């Protein structure tokens, strides 16, 4: 449950446009943001399985992620804050299955998957996905 609490308390998005996961729709959401049109995914390659890794390992994994998605449109993102701030990418147009495959490739516990303001925290369990549904709540940056 500690990992779930970390995901729920983190902010996501680009450095200038951040949101949190909210149980109810509250005010404007990221539907107005360019990267939140249609479906979108946020994934990182840092800290597999929620375990902090040496910076060199994280940077190597990040380079691999960027090389893997180089031909796709994407935006730079940031997950979390402070010591848990992790570079991420925001990828428009992926299917839920593609998002999960990408997260699993980098041994992530979960990915964020959205459609407009609706957001799912997609847990990547060994043999299945478990989806928790939320709303994106914009934060003032």
Order of alpha helices (4+ residues) and beta strands (2+ residues): alpha-beta-beta-beta-alpha-beta-beta-alpha-beta-beta-beta
